[in-house]
Amino acid sequence: MAVPTEDQALANAARLLERAELELTNLPLMERLDQLAVSWINLAHLLRDRERI
């Protein structure tokens, strides 16, 4: 599996957050989507930091 780029990680996070906004009646799913988005954002930060080294 290829390592995603920072932009791809951020795009995945954005997509998950948009999906979470649609899940107003399903709080557990909304929270899980938010957690997954945070994971992608953290990965994007790691990828950005790796590029700086």
Secondary structure as GFF3:
##gff-version 3
##sequence-region A 1 53
A	DSSP	alpha_helix	6	21	.	.	.	ID=ss1
A	DSSP	alpha_helix	27	52	.	.	.	ID=ss2
###
